[in-house]
């Protein structure tokens, strides 16, 4: 018998398991995948820490979270500064003075602000959809080149069909700061995320290739309590209906060249290019291995956004009113499960940054383990 059965070895499960074990509890962690670390799993390819399930850049202003996670890894000083490619024109992201200079030739913040204000006037009254919301924030030019195509690929719908709240605020900087995250702490764990999670789970029993929902009864019998980080609707066998997600498909190539695009992330913002972005994994670690040697090859991943269907990996909850209402009903069922804690991105049907997942798990641990 264990005190806790933790379903899923992603960040939420790993934090809970680590804290429970540190509190003297017996813990079993299971995962249906053949590896730990969930969607932050990284593996070595040509000496490069390859982010198999998409790029993950750690960033937080939460000192408690930073102090917690840096017990298990050193973090490098990677700063996220993506580039937008619109039909061969390159723009700096997030929207800043480099972007405005390239777009309009403006040089001063006052000129940029005046240009944006002039274009925002197109929208009169309350924005009715994402297109109107975006134009009311940054104007028509930036919307057409840097928001429209990317967003429509991301969501699989026209911007006029998407609700305005998806894009309630866009970062607009009248400075030359192209650090995407306004975060005090950011970086990538040296050695990759899998090593980070392995350090968190050190000394804890982990069983991989174990599908909880297929063997629920016998696995439940092993522990007093379950910490479940899988999809909440799957736990209840979709009996109220299926929650919607967007999924992502990756096409990955190893190239016999040292540099493909010169940046970790390049977003393709026109609608015609089928992928949303290309990740070049080596630039998360400045193109070098852990000994500081230059890496002769490179690994790139093209990302394609798609509608989720059973069998796909669920990535982004579709947080519209319909899905919100359905999740509320599932949450009521979850609260009635006396010995089950539902947590994480899938268990709470919530788009979580990594630091927020850790904060949520630590908060639950304080309640549960104190």
N, C-alpha and C positions, 0 to 999 in steps of 0.2 A: 504493500500500500504506500502511496505517496500522498503528501499533503496537497500538492498541486500537479495537475496535468496541464501543460501549456501547449496549446495547439497553434503551431506556427513559430518559426524561428527568425522572423523579421524583427524590426527594432522593438516593437511593443512587447512581443513575446520574450525577446532576449533581455530587455530591461527588467521585466517582471520576474523572470526566472533568476536572474543575477541577484536581484534584491531579496527574493524569497530565500534563496540559498544562503545569502549573507545573514539573513535573520534566523538561520538554523532550521529552515523548513526543508523537507525532502521534495524534490522536483523532478518530473520527467517532461522533457520537451520532445514533441513529435512534429514532423513536417512531411507533407506528401511529396515534396521534391527530393531529388537525390543530394541536395546540398542545403547547408544552413544559409541564413542571411536574407531570405525572402527576395524582394525586388532590389535590394541594395547589393546583391551578390556580385562580386567581382572575381575574375579568374585571370591568370597570366596567359597572355598570347604574345609571342615574340618579345617577352620581357616587359610587356605593357599590361597594366592593370585594366582589364577590359570590363566595362560596365554592361553586363549581359542584358539587363532589363531596363536600359535607358540611363542617361546621365543623372548622377546624384551629386549635388554640391551642397555641402553642409554649411549652414549659415544660421546665426542666432544672435539675439540681443540678450538672451536669458543666461545670466552668469551661472546660475545653479545648474542648468542643463550643460553648459560648456564645462564647468568643473567636473560634472559627473562623467561625461563622455570622454574627456581627455585623460581619465584614469586608464583607459583601455587602448589608447593609440596616441601617437604624436600626429598633429595635423600640419600639412604644409601651408604655404601662404597663397594658395590659388585664389584668384579674384575672377569672378564670372563677368566677362565683358563680351557678350555675343555680338555677332555681326549679322545684319540683315542683307540678303541678296535679293534684289528685285530686278529680274531680267538682266543680270550682269552689273547693275548699279549696287554699290556697297554702302551701307549706312550703319552708323554706330547705334547700339542699343544699350540701355533704354534711351528714350528720346532726350537728347541733350544738345548742346551747342554744335557739336560735330555733325549731328543729324540735320539740324536746321541750316547750317552752312552749306551742306551738300544739297539739301532739298531746294533752298531758295537763294543761296549766295549771301545770306545775312551774316554780319560779323559781330554785332553787339547783342547782348541780351534784350535790350529795348527794341531793337529791330525784329528779333525773333518773336517777342511777346506781341508786338503790334501785328505781325503777320498771322499769328494764331488767332488773335482776337478778331481780326477782319474775317477770317474763314469760319469761325464759330457762329457768326451771325446768321449763317444759312439756316440753322435750326431755331425755330420759334416755338416757344411753349415746351411742355414736358416731353422728352424723348420717348418714342413709342416702341423702339426696338434697338438692337445693338448698334446698327449703322448710325442711327440718329444720335445715340448716346456718345459714340466715338467721335463723330464730327463735332458735337457740342463741346467736347473736351480738347480736341487737338486740330480740328479743321479737316477739310476735304482732302488735301494733298497727302498728308501723312496717313489718313484713313485708307485712301485708295492704294497707296504703295506698300505700306508697312503693316496694316491691320487686316484689311478685308480678305485677301486671299488666304493668308495664314489661318485666320479664325475660321473661315468656311471649310478649309481642309481639316482643321482640328475637330470641328463639331459636325461635319458632314451636312451642314445646312447653310442656306443663305443668311447673311447677316440681318437681312430684313425679317427673317423668321425667328431669330434668336432674341431672347428677352434682354432688355437693357441692363438688368442688374449684373449680368456676367462681367461687364466691363465698367462698373460704377466709377472707378477711378483709374487713370493711367499715369504712370510716373512721367512728369514733364519737368526737365531740369534746365534751367537757364544758366547752366555752368558747363564746363568741359569734363564733368565727372561721368565716366562710362562704367563705373562699378555697378552692376545690376542690382545687387542687394545692399540696402542701407543697413548693414549688420556690423556690429562691433567685432564679432568673431566669425570667421569663415575659413574654409579650406577643405582639403581632401585628406582622409587618414593615410599616413605613409604606410605603404604595403597593401593598401586596398581595404574595402569595407568588410570583406570576408574575414580577414585577419582580425579586424576590430570586433566583429561578432563572436569569433572563436575565442578571443580573450575574455569576452563577457560571459561566455558559456563554459569556461574552463572549470572542470570538476563536476559538471552537471551532466546527467545522463541524457543523451540525445538519440532518438531513433528516426532515421530518415526513411524515405519511400513508404511512409505510413499514412494512409488516408483515414483521417478521423471519422468522417461521415460514413465511410464504408464499414467501419468496425466500431461504431459508436458505443454500443452496449458493453462490449468487453473492455474498451478503453476507459469508459466512464467508471467501471467497477474498480479500476486501479487507483483512483484518487478520491479524496474528500471533495475537492473543488476543481473545476475546469476553468482555464483562462482561454477563451476562444477568440482567435484573431482572423478567422475566415469570413466569407460573406455571410451576413446576417440572414439573408433570405434563403441561402442554401441550408443553413442550420435548421430552419423550419420547413425544409423541403418545398420551398416556394409556394406554400399553401395559400398565401394572400396575393400571389402574383410575383413577377420578377422585377427587381430593381434594375434600372438601366445604367450602363457604363459606356464609356468610350474605351477602346482598346488600342494598342499600338503594335504594329508589326515592324520587325527590324530586318534589314538586309545588310549583312556585315561582310566586309572584304579586308583581307590582309594585302597590302600593297608593298612592292619591292622598291619603295622610295622613302626618303626620310621625312617628307613633308607634303601633305596633300592640299591643305587649305590654310595653314598658318594660324589656326585658332581652334579652341576646343569645340565651339558650337557656331554653326552658320545656319541661320533660319532662312528658308526660301519662301518669300512672302507673296509671290505671284500664284494665282490659282492654277496655272497650267502645269507647273512642276509638280509631279504627283507626291513627292515626299515633303514633309513639313520642315525637316532640318537634317543636317549631317553633323554627326559627332566625330571628332578625331581624338581618340581616347588618350593618346600620349601627351597631349597638351594640358591635361589635368595635372600632369606631373612634370611640366616644363620640358618634355621631350627626352627625359633622362631616366635611367634606372636608379635603384636605391643607392648605388655606389657613385652616382653622379656621371655615369658614362652616357654619351649620346646613343640613341637607339637608331639602328640603320633602317628599320622598316616602320610602317605605320598601319594602324587598324582604324577603319572608318565604319560607321553605321548610318545608313539612311533610315529615317523613321517615317512610317506611314500610319496615319491615324485611321481608325476604322470603328464601325458600330460593333459593340460587343455582342457575341453570341455564345451559347454554352460551349465550353471547350476552349474558348479564348481566355487569355489572362485579363481580368478586369483591372483597369488602371484608374480612370477618372470617373467618379460618380457624376451622373447627370443631375445636378442639384436644381431642378426646376420644381414648380409647385406640385405637379403630379407625383414625382418620385419622393418629394419631401413628405407628402401626405401618406404615401405607402410606407415609407421608413418609420413614420410616427406610429403606425399600427404594429409594425414588427418590433419596435422598441418596447411597446406595451407587453408583447409576448416575452421579450428578453427579460424585462424586469420581473416577470412572474417565474423565471427559471432561478430557483433559490440558490443553487450551487454552481452557477455559471456566471463568469465575468466576460462581458463582450467588450473588446477593445481594438483600437487601431483603425486604419483606413477602411478596411472591409467590414469589420465588426461594428463600426459606428457610422458607416456609409458617409464618409467625410473626406474631403480633399485635405490631407494633412501634409505640411512640411515636416522634415525629419525631426527638427527640434520640438515641434508641437507634439509629435508622437511620443518622444521621450518625456516631455513635461507631463503629458496625460498619463503615461505609464507610472511615472514617479508619484504622481498625485494619487493614483489608485493604490500603489504600494503603501503609501502612508496611511491610507484609510484601512486597508486590508490587513497589513502586517504589524501595525502598531498595537 
